């Protein structure tokens, strides 16, 4: 039974001081548990990842 959400890993694995990967923005818990997550858990994790990305990388606006 294939799961719908593939791992967001991009092969640039390094944890920051909050145990969040600076490559894929998953928490250490999400990384460890990813293979055992259901489709729903993976979709929820991806939603958290998107929020984390936005919080850590706010948009840059040009003042031209």
mmCIF file of the N, C-alpha and C atoms, coordinates in Angstrom:
data_MODEL
# 
_entry.id   MODEL 
# 
loop_
_atom_site.group_PDB 
_atom_site.id 
_atom_site.type_symbol 
_atom_site.label_atom_id 
_atom_site.label_alt_id 
_atom_site.label_comp_id 
_atom_site.label_asym_id 
_atom_site.label_entity_id 
_atom_site.label_seq_id 
_atom_site.pdbx_PDB_ins_code 
_atom_site.Cartn_x 
_atom_site.Cartn_y 
_atom_site.Cartn_z 
_atom_site.occupancy 
_atom_site.B_iso_or_equiv 
_atom_site.pdbx_formal_charge 
_atom_site.auth_seq_id 
_atom_site.auth_comp_id 
_atom_site.auth_asym_id 
_atom_site.auth_atom_id 
_atom_site.pdbx_PDB_model_num 
ATOM 1   N N  . UNK A 1 1  ? 0.840  -1.184 0.000  1.00 0.00 ? 1  UNK A N  1 
ATOM 2   C CA . UNK A 1 1  ? 0.000  0.000  0.000  1.00 0.00 ? 1  UNK A CA 1 
ATOM 3   C C  . UNK A 1 1  ? 0.883  1.245  0.000  1.00 0.00 ? 1  UNK A C  1 
ATOM 4   N N  . UNK A 1 2  ? 0.992  1.965  -1.120 1.00 0.00 ? 2  UNK A N  1 
ATOM 5   C CA . UNK A 1 2  ? 1.855  3.151  -1.176 1.00 0.00 ? 2  UNK A CA 1 
ATOM 6   C C  . UNK A 1 2  ? 1.251  4.328  -0.422 1.00 0.00 ? 2  UNK A C  1 
ATOM 7   N N  . UNK A 1 3  ? 2.092  5.058  0.256  1.00 0.00 ? 3  UNK A N  1 
ATOM 8   C CA . UNK A 1 3  ? 1.642  6.256  0.955  1.00 0.00 ? 3  UNK A CA 1 
ATOM 9   C C  . UNK A 1 3  ? 1.735  7.440  0.007  1.00 0.00 ? 3  UNK A C  1 
ATOM 10  N N  . UNK A 1 4  ? 0.842  8.394  0.167  1.00 0.00 ? 4  UNK A N  1 
ATOM 11  C CA . UNK A 1 4  ? 0.749  9.494  -0.793 1.00 0.00 ? 4  UNK A CA 1 
ATOM 12  C C  . UNK A 1 4  ? 1.814  10.563 -0.599 1.00 0.00 ? 4  UNK A C  1 
ATOM 13  N N  . UNK A 1 5  ? 2.267  10.783 0.593  1.00 0.00 ? 5  UNK A N  1 
ATOM 14  C CA . UNK A 1 5  ? 3.242  11.842 0.840  1.00 0.00 ? 5  UNK A CA 1 
ATOM 15  C C  . UNK A 1 5  ? 4.654  11.263 0.896  1.00 0.00 ? 5  UNK A C  1 
ATOM 16  N N  . UNK A 1 6  ? 5.464  11.610 -0.071 1.00 0.00 ? 6  UNK A N  1 
ATOM 17  C CA . UNK A 1 6  ? 6.859  11.197 -0.081 1.00 0.00 ? 6  UNK A CA 1 
ATOM 18  C C  . UNK A 1 6  ? 7.638  12.037 0.932  1.00 0.00 ? 6  UNK A C  1 
ATOM 19  N N  . UNK A 1 7  ? 8.761  11.543 1.337  1.00 0.00 ? 7  UNK A N  1 
ATOM 20  C CA . UNK A 1 7  ? 9.606  12.263 2.278  1.00 0.00 ? 7  UNK A CA 1 
ATOM 21  C C  . UNK A 1 7  ? 10.043 13.598 1.669  1.00 0.00 ? 7  UNK A C  1 
ATOM 22  N N  . UNK A 1 8  ? 9.994  14.662 2.456  1.00 0.00 ? 8  UNK A N  1 
ATOM 23  C CA . UNK A 1 8  ? 10.441 15.964 1.958  1.00 0.00 ? 8  UNK A CA 1 
ATOM 24  C C  . UNK A 1 8  ? 11.963 16.141 2.024  1.00 0.00 ? 8  UNK A C  1 
ATOM 25  N N  . UNK A 1 9  ? 12.682 15.086 2.395  1.00 0.00 ? 9  UNK A N  1 
ATOM 26  C CA . UNK A 1 9  ? 14.137 15.165 2.510  1.00 0.00 ? 9  UNK A CA 1 
ATOM 27  C C  . UNK A 1 9  ? 14.754 15.589 1.175  1.00 0.00 ? 9  UNK A C  1 
ATOM 28  N N  . UNK A 1 10 ? 15.701 16.534 1.248  1.00 0.00 ? 10 UNK A N  1 
ATOM 29  C CA . UNK A 1 10 ? 16.401 16.977 0.041  1.00 0.00 ? 10 UNK A CA 1 
ATOM 30  C C  . UNK A 1 10 ? 17.889 16.647 0.108  1.00 0.00 ? 10 UNK A C  1 
ATOM 31  N N  . UNK A 1 11 ? 18.268 15.828 1.076  1.00 0.00 ? 11 UNK A N  1 
ATOM 32  C CA . UNK A 1 11 ? 19.648 15.374 1.178  1.00 0.00 ? 11 UNK A CA 1 
ATOM 33  C C  . UNK A 1 11 ? 20.614 16.400 1.743  1.00 0.00 ? 11 UNK A C  1 
ATOM 34  N N  . UNK A 1 12 ? 20.118 17.431 2.401  1.00 0.00 ? 12 UNK A N  1 
ATOM 35  C CA . UNK A 1 12 ? 20.966 18.432 3.046  1.00 0.00 ? 12 UNK A CA 1 
ATOM 36  C C  . UNK A 1 12 ? 20.664 18.425 4.539  1.00 0.00 ? 12 UNK A C  1 
ATOM 37  N N  . UNK A 1 13 ? 20.916 17.284 5.152  1.00 0.00 ? 13 UNK A N  1 
ATOM 38  C CA . UNK A 1 13 ? 20.501 17.041 6.529  1.00 0.00 ? 13 UNK A CA 1 
ATOM 39  C C  . UNK A 1 13 ? 21.453 17.672 7.539  1.00 0.00 ? 13 UNK A C  1 
ATOM 40  N N  . UNK A 1 14 ? 20.892 18.571 8.338  1.00 0.00 ? 14 UNK A N  1 
ATOM 41  C CA . UNK A 1 14 ? 21.625 19.166 9.453  1.00 0.00 ? 14 UNK A CA 1 
ATOM 42  C C  . UNK A 1 14 ? 20.584 19.738 10.400 1.00 0.00 ? 14 UNK A C  1 
ATOM 43  N N  . UNK A 1 15 ? 20.684 19.368 11.661 1.00 0.00 ? 15 UNK A N  1 
ATOM 44  C CA . UNK A 1 15 ? 19.730 19.857 12.642 1.00 0.00 ? 15 UNK A CA 1 
ATOM 45  C C  . UNK A 1 15 ? 20.210 21.172 13.245 1.00 0.00 ? 15 UNK A C  1 
ATOM 46  N N  . UNK A 1 16 ? 19.254 22.099 13.420 1.00 0.00 ? 16 UNK A N  1 
ATOM 47  C CA . UNK A 1 16 ? 19.609 23.349 14.087 1.00 0.00 ? 16 UNK A CA 1 
ATOM 48  C C  . UNK A 1 16 ? 19.452 23.173 15.596 1.00 0.00 ? 16 UNK A C  1 
ATOM 49  N N  . UNK A 1 17 ? 19.570 24.248 16.340 1.00 0.00 ? 17 UNK A N  1 
ATOM 50  C CA . UNK A 1 17 ? 19.518 24.180 17.806 1.00 0.00 ? 17 UNK A CA 1 
ATOM 51  C C  . UNK A 1 17 ? 18.137 23.766 18.323 1.00 0.00 ? 17 UNK A C  1 
ATOM 52  N N  . UNK A 1 18 ? 17.114 23.817 17.475 1.00 0.00 ? 18 UNK A N  1 
ATOM 53  C CA . UNK A 1 18 ? 15.764 23.407 17.881 1.00 0.00 ? 18 UNK A CA 1 
ATOM 54  C C  . UNK A 1 18 ? 15.414 22.012 17.362 1.00 0.00 ? 18 UNK A C  1 
ATOM 55  N N  . UNK A 1 19 ? 16.422 21.280 16.907 1.00 0.00 ? 19 UNK A N  1 
ATOM 56  C CA . UNK A 1 19 ? 16.238 19.936 16.348 1.00 0.00 ? 19 UNK A CA 1 
ATOM 57  C C  . UNK A 1 19 ? 15.298 19.923 15.150 1.00 0.00 ? 19 UNK A C  1 
ATOM 58  N N  . UNK A 1 20 ? 15.443 20.956 14.305 1.00 0.00 ? 20 UNK A N  1 
ATOM 59  C CA . UNK A 1 20 ? 14.721 21.036 13.040 1.00 0.00 ? 20 UNK A CA 1 
ATOM 60  C C  . UNK A 1 20 ? 15.758 20.971 11.935 1.00 0.00 ? 20 UNK A C  1 
ATOM 61  N N  . UNK A 1 21 ? 15.532 20.117 10.943 1.00 0.00 ? 21 UNK A N  1 
ATOM 62  C CA . UNK A 1 21 ? 16.468 19.971 9.837  1.00 0.00 ? 21 UNK A CA 1 
ATOM 63  C C  . UNK A 1 21 ? 16.471 21.250 9.001  1.00 0.00 ? 21 UNK A C  1 
ATOM 64  N N  . UNK A 1 22 ? 17.653 21.760 8.706  1.00 0.00 ? 22 UNK A N  1 
ATOM 65  C CA . UNK A 1 22 ? 17.758 22.980 7.909  1.00 0.00 ? 22 UNK A CA 1 
ATOM 66  C C  . UNK A 1 22 ? 17.576 22.709 6.415  1.00 0.00 ? 22 UNK A C  1 
ATOM 67  N N  . UNK A 1 23 ? 17.480 21.454 6.029  1.00 0.00 ? 23 UNK A N  1 
ATOM 68  C CA . UNK A 1 23 ? 17.232 21.110 4.626  1.00 0.00 ? 23 UNK A CA 1 
ATOM 69  C C  . UNK A 1 23 ? 15.760 20.926 4.322  1.00 0.00 ? 23 UNK A C  1 
ATOM 70  N N  . UNK A 1 24 ? 15.082 20.087 5.126  1.00 0.00 ? 24 UNK A N  1 
ATOM 71  C CA . UNK A 1 24 ? 13.674 19.762 4.838  1.00 0.00 ? 24 UNK A CA 1 
ATOM 72  C C  . UNK A 1 24 ? 12.702 20.347 5.857  1.00 0.00 ? 24 UNK A C  1 
ATOM 73  N N  . UNK A 1 25 ? 13.214 20.915 6.939  1.00 0.00 ? 25 UNK A N  1 
ATOM 74  C CA . UNK A 1 25 ? 12.415 21.570 7.973  1.00 0.00 ? 25 UNK A CA 1 
ATOM 75  C C  . UNK A 1 25 ? 11.565 20.611 8.805  1.00 0.00 ? 25 UNK A C  1 
ATOM 76  N N  . UNK A 1 26 ? 11.877 19.320 8.753  1.00 0.00 ? 26 UNK A N  1 
ATOM 77  C CA . UNK A 1 26 ? 11.186 18.385 9.638  1.00 0.00 ? 26 UNK A CA 1 
ATOM 78  C C  . UNK A 1 26 ? 11.842 18.409 11.005 1.00 0.00 ? 26 UNK A C  1 
ATOM 79  N N  . UNK A 1 27 ? 11.053 18.132 12.039 1.00 0.00 ? 27 UNK A N  1 
ATOM 80  C CA . UNK A 1 27 ? 11.619 17.979 13.373 1.00 0.00 ? 27 UNK A CA 1 
ATOM 81  C C  . UNK A 1 27 ? 12.299 16.621 13.443 1.00 0.00 ? 27 UNK A C  1 
ATOM 82  N N  . UNK A 1 28 ? 13.140 16.435 14.434 1.00 0.00 ? 28 UNK A N  1 
ATOM 83  C CA . UNK A 1 28 ? 13.801 15.148 14.609 1.00 0.00 ? 28 UNK A CA 1 
ATOM 84  C C  . UNK A 1 28 ? 12.748 14.050 14.803 1.00 0.00 ? 28 UNK A C  1 
ATOM 85  N N  . UNK A 1 29 ? 11.673 14.367 15.493 1.00 0.00 ? 29 UNK A N  1 
ATOM 86  C CA . UNK A 1 29 ? 10.591 13.394 15.694 1.00 0.00 ? 29 UNK A CA 1 
ATOM 87  C C  . UNK A 1 29 ? 9.981  12.989 14.355 1.00 0.00 ? 29 UNK A C  1 
ATOM 88  N N  . UNK A 1 30 ? 9.679  13.961 13.494 1.00 0.00 ? 30 UNK A N  1 
ATOM 89  C CA . UNK A 1 30 ? 9.112  13.646 12.174 1.00 0.00 ? 30 UNK A CA 1 
ATOM 90  C C  . UNK A 1 30 ? 10.077 12.809 11.333 1.00 0.00 ? 30 UNK A C  1 
ATOM 91  N N  . UNK A 1 31 ? 11.353 13.114 11.412 1.00 0.00 ? 31 UNK A N  1 
ATOM 92  C CA . UNK A 1 31 ? 12.351 12.358 10.636 1.00 0.00 ? 31 UNK A CA 1 
ATOM 93  C C  . UNK A 1 31 ? 12.367 10.902 11.093 1.00 0.00 ? 31 UNK A C  1 
ATOM 94  N N  . UNK A 1 32 ? 12.415 10.700 12.391 1.00 0.00 ? 32 UNK A N  1 
ATOM 95  C CA . UNK A 1 32 ? 12.487 9.340  12.940 1.00 0.00 ? 32 UNK A CA 1 
ATOM 96  C C  . UNK A 1 32 ? 11.213 8.561  12.646 1.00 0.00 ? 32 UNK A C  1 
ATOM 97  N N  . UNK A 1 33 ? 10.066 9.195  12.760 1.00 0.00 ? 33 UNK A N  1 
ATOM 98  C CA . UNK A 1 33 ? 8.781  8.513  12.643 1.00 0.00 ? 33 UNK A CA 1 
ATOM 99  C C  . UNK A 1 33 ? 8.232  8.446  11.223 1.00 0.00 ? 33 UNK A C  1 
ATOM 100 N N  . UNK A 1 34 ? 8.839  9.131  10.253 1.00 0.00 ? 34 UNK A N  1 
ATOM 101 C CA . UNK A 1 34 ? 8.261  9.298  8.923  1.00 0.00 ? 34 UNK A CA 1 
ATOM 102 C C  . UNK A 1 34 ? 7.775  7.989  8.302  1.00 0.00 ? 34 UNK A C  1 
ATOM 103 N N  . UNK A 1 35 ? 8.582  6.962  8.348  1.00 0.00 ? 35 UNK A N  1 
ATOM 104 C CA . UNK A 1 35 ? 8.206  5.698  7.706  1.00 0.00 ? 35 UNK A CA 1 
ATOM 105 C C  . UNK A 1 35 ? 6.994  5.033  8.346  1.00 0.00 ? 35 UNK A C  1 
ATOM 106 N N  . UNK A 1 36 ? 6.760  5.303  9.613  1.00 0.00 ? 36 UNK A N  1 
ATOM 107 C CA . UNK A 1 36 ? 5.618  4.679  10.278 1.00 0.00 ? 36 UNK A CA 1 
ATOM 108 C C  . UNK A 1 36 ? 4.362  5.556  10.247 1.00 0.00 ? 36 UNK A C  1 
ATOM 109 N N  . UNK A 1 37 ? 4.483  6.786  9.754  1.00 0.00 ? 37 UNK A N  1 
ATOM 110 C CA . UNK A 1 37 ? 3.332  7.684  9.667  1.00 0.00 ? 37 UNK A CA 1 
ATOM 111 C C  . UNK A 1 37 ? 2.312  7.180  8.652  1.00 0.00 ? 37 UNK A C  1 
ATOM 112 N N  . UNK A 1 38 ? 1.049  7.404  8.953  1.00 0.00 ? 38 UNK A N  1 
ATOM 113 C CA . UNK A 1 38 ? -0.026 7.151  7.996  1.00 0.00 ? 38 UNK A CA 1 
ATOM 114 C C  . UNK A 1 38 ? -0.048 8.311  6.992  1.00 0.00 ? 38 UNK A C  1 
ATOM 115 N N  . UNK A 1 39 ? -0.854 8.182  5.940  1.00 0.00 ? 39 UNK A N  1 
ATOM 116 C CA . UNK A 1 39 ? -1.000 9.280  4.983  1.00 0.00 ? 39 UNK A CA 1 
ATOM 117 C C  . UNK A 1 39 ? -1.442 10.561 5.681  1.00 0.00 ? 39 UNK A C  1 
ATOM 118 N N  . UNK A 1 40 ? -2.408 10.446 6.572  1.00 0.00 ? 40 UNK A N  1 
ATOM 119 C CA . UNK A 1 40 ? -2.911 11.616 7.289  1.00 0.00 ? 40 UNK A CA 1 
ATOM 120 C C  . UNK A 1 40 ? -1.805 12.253 8.117  1.00 0.00 ? 40 UNK A C  1 
ATOM 121 N N  . UNK A 1 41 ? -1.027 11.458 8.827  1.00 0.00 ? 41 UNK A N  1 
ATOM 122 C CA . UNK A 1 41 ? 0.070  11.999 9.638  1.00 0.00 ? 41 UNK A CA 1 
ATOM 123 C C  . UNK A 1 41 ? 1.110  12.688 8.765  1.00 0.00 ? 41 UNK A C  1 
ATOM 124 N N  . UNK A 1 42 ? 1.373  12.137 7.588  1.00 0.00 ? 42 UNK A N  1 
ATOM 125 C CA . UNK A 1 42 ? 2.333  12.764 6.686  1.00 0.00 ? 42 UNK A CA 1 
ATOM 126 C C  . UNK A 1 42 ? 1.802  14.094 6.160  1.00 0.00 ? 42 UNK A C  1 
ATOM 127 N N  . UNK A 1 43 ? 0.526  14.130 5.807  1.00 0.00 ? 43 UNK A N  1 
ATOM 128 C CA . UNK A 1 43 ? -0.058 15.404 5.338  1.00 0.00 ? 43 UNK A CA 1 
ATOM 129 C C  . UNK A 1 43 ? -0.013 16.451 6.449  1.00 0.00 ? 43 UNK A C  1 
ATOM 130 N N  . UNK A 1 44 ? -0.296 16.042 7.671  1.00 0.00 ? 44 UNK A N  1 
ATOM 131 C CA . UNK A 1 44 ? -0.219 16.964 8.810  1.00 0.00 ? 44 UNK A CA 1 
ATOM 132 C C  . UNK A 1 44 ? 1.217  17.453 9.014  1.00 0.00 ? 44 UNK A C  1 
ATOM 133 N N  . UNK A 1 45 ? 2.173  16.551 8.885  1.00 0.00 ? 45 UNK A N  1 
ATOM 134 C CA . UNK A 1 45 ? 3.580  16.929 9.038  1.00 0.00 ? 45 UNK A CA 1 
ATOM 135 C C  . UNK A 1 45 ? 3.992  17.912 7.941  1.00 0.00 ? 45 UNK A C  1 
ATOM 136 N N  . UNK A 1 46 ? 3.563  17.668 6.718  1.00 0.00 ? 46 UNK A N  1 
ATOM 137 C CA . UNK A 1 46 ? 3.897  18.570 5.608  1.00 0.00 ? 46 UNK A CA 1 
ATOM 138 C C  . UNK A 1 46 ? 3.308  19.960 5.865  1.00 0.00 ? 46 UNK A C  1 
ATOM 139 N N  . UNK A 1 47 ? 2.111  20.030 6.413  1.00 0.00 ? 47 UNK A N  1 
ATOM 140 C CA . UNK A 1 47 ? 1.514  21.322 6.754  1.00 0.00 ? 47 UNK A CA 1 
ATOM 141 C C  . UNK A 1 47 ? 2.353  22.036 7.820  1.00 0.00 ? 47 UNK A C  1 
ATOM 142 N N  . UNK A 1 48 ? 2.811  21.299 8.831  1.00 0.00 ? 48 UNK A N  1 
ATOM 143 C CA . UNK A 1 48 ? 3.687  21.894 9.861  1.00 0.00 ? 48 UNK A CA 1 
ATOM 144 C C  . UNK A 1 48 ? 4.996  22.366 9.252  1.00 0.00 ? 48 UNK A C  1 
ATOM 145 N N  . UNK A 1 49 ? 5.528  21.575 8.322  1.00 0.00 ? 49 UNK A N  1 
ATOM 146 C CA . UNK A 1 49 ? 6.793  21.927 7.664  1.00 0.00 ? 49 UNK A CA 1 
ATOM 147 C C  . UNK A 1 49 ? 6.643  23.239 6.911  1.00 0.00 ? 49 UNK A C  1 
ATOM 148 N N  . UNK A 1 50 ? 5.543  23.393 6.195  1.00 0.00 ? 50 UNK A N  1 
ATOM 149 C CA . UNK A 1 50 ? 5.309  24.631 5.448  1.00 0.00 ? 50 UNK A CA 1 
ATOM 150 C C  . UNK A 1 50 ? 5.226  25.833 6.382  1.00 0.00 ? 50 UNK A C  1 
ATOM 151 N N  . UNK A 1 51 ? 4.584  25.671 7.534  1.00 0.00 ? 51 UNK A N  1 
ATOM 152 C CA . UNK A 1 51 ? 4.513  26.747 8.522  1.00 0.00 ? 51 UNK A CA 1 
ATOM 153 C C  . UNK A 1 51 ? 5.901  27.074 9.057  1.00 0.00 ? 51 UNK A C  1 
ATOM 154 N N  . UNK A 1 52 ? 6.687  26.037 9.316  1.00 0.00 ? 52 UNK A N  1 
ATOM 155 C CA . UNK A 1 52 ? 8.044  26.225 9.829  1.00 0.00 ? 52 UNK A CA 1 
ATOM 156 C C  . UNK A 1 52 ? 8.901  26.966 8.809  1.00 0.00 ? 52 UNK A C  1 
ATOM 157 N N  . UNK A 1 53 ? 8.808  26.578 7.543  1.00 0.00 ? 53 UNK A N  1 
ATOM 158 C CA . UNK A 1 53 ? 9.563  27.251 6.480  1.00 0.00 ? 53 UNK A CA 1 
ATOM 159 C C  . UNK A 1 53 ? 9.231  28.728 6.435  1.00 0.00 ? 53 UNK A C  1 
ATOM 160 N N  . UNK A 1 54 ? 7.938  29.040 6.504  1.00 0.00 ? 54 UNK A N  1 
ATOM 161 C CA . UNK A 1 54 ? 7.502  30.438 6.453  1.00 0.00 ? 54 UNK A CA 1 
ATOM 162 C C  . UNK A 1 54 ? 8.020  31.224 7.644  1.00 0.00 ? 54 UNK A C  1 
ATOM 163 N N  . UNK A 1 55 ? 8.004  30.604 8.810  1.00 0.00 ? 55 UNK A N  1 
ATOM 164 C CA . UNK A 1 55 ? 8.462  31.289 10.019 1.00 0.00 ? 55 UNK A CA 1 
ATOM 165 C C  . UNK A 1 55 ? 9.966  31.522 10.010 1.00 0.00 ? 55 UNK A C  1 
ATOM 166 N N  . UNK A 1 56 ? 10.717 30.547 9.489  1.00 0.00 ? 56 UNK A N  1 
ATOM 167 C CA . UNK A 1 56 ? 12.178 30.662 9.491  1.00 0.00 ? 56 UNK A CA 1 
ATOM 168 C C  . UNK A 1 56 ? 12.716 31.429 8.290  1.00 0.00 ? 56 UNK A C  1 
ATOM 169 N N  . UNK A 1 57 ? 11.937 31.540 7.229  1.00 0.00 ? 57 UNK A N  1 
ATOM 170 C CA . UNK A 1 57 ? 12.379 32.215 6.007  1.00 0.00 ? 57 UNK A CA 1 
ATOM 171 C C  . UNK A 1 57 ? 11.316 33.215 5.564  1.00 0.00 ? 57 UNK A C  1 
ATOM 172 N N  . UNK A 1 58 ? 11.183 34.334 6.283  1.00 0.00 ? 58 UNK A N  1 
ATOM 173 C CA . UNK A 1 58 ? 10.161 35.309 5.880  1.00 0.00 ? 58 UNK A CA 1 
ATOM 174 C C  . UNK A 1 58 ? 10.470 35.870 4.492  1.00 0.00 ? 58 UNK A C  1 
ATOM 175 N N  . UNK A 1 59 ? 9.442  36.274 3.761  1.00 0.00 ? 59 UNK A N  1 
ATOM 176 C CA . UNK A 1 59 ? 9.679  36.801 2.411  1.00 0.00 ? 59 UNK A CA 1 
ATOM 177 C C  . UNK A 1 59 ? 10.528 38.058 2.449  1.00 0.00 ? 59 UNK A C  1 
ATOM 178 N N  . UNK A 1 60 ? 11.354 38.235 1.441  1.00 0.00 ? 60 UNK A N  1 
ATOM 179 C CA . UNK A 1 60 ? 12.207 39.408 1.320  1.00 0.00 ? 60 UNK A CA 1 
ATOM 180 C C  . UNK A 1 60 ? 11.575 40.319 0.273  1.00 0.00 ? 60 UNK A C  1 
ATOM 181 N N  . UNK A 1 61 ? 11.352 41.563 0.657  1.00 0.00 ? 61 UNK A N  1 
ATOM 182 C CA . UNK A 1 61 ? 10.746 42.515 -0.265 1.00 0.00 ? 61 UNK A CA 1 
ATOM 183 C C  . UNK A 1 61 ? 11.790 43.507 -0.755 1.00 0.00 ? 61 UNK A C  1 
ATOM 184 N N  . UNK A 1 62 ? 11.767 43.771 -2.018 1.00 0.00 ? 62 UNK A N  1 
ATOM 185 C CA . UNK A 1 62 ? 12.700 44.717 -2.618 1.00 0.00 ? 62 UNK A CA 1 
ATOM 186 C C  . UNK A 1 62 ? 12.119 46.115 -2.504 1.00 0.00 ? 62 UNK A C  1 
ATOM 187 N N  . UNK A 1 63 ? 12.952 47.079 -2.193 1.00 0.00 ? 63 UNK A N  1 
ATOM 188 C CA . UNK A 1 63 ? 12.513 48.482 -2.071 1.00 0.00 ? 63 UNK A CA 1 
ATOM 189 C C  . UNK A 1 63 ? 13.050 49.284 -3.234 1.00 0.00 ? 63 UNK A C  1 
ATOM 190 N N  . UNK A 1 64 ? 12.657 48.925 -4.424 1.00 0.00 ? 64 UNK A N  1 
ATOM 191 C CA . UNK A 1 64 ? 13.145 49.643 -5.622 1.00 0.00 ? 64 UNK A CA 1 
ATOM 192 C C  . UNK A 1 64 ? 12.276 50.826 -5.921 1.00 0.00 ? 64 UNK A C  1 
# 
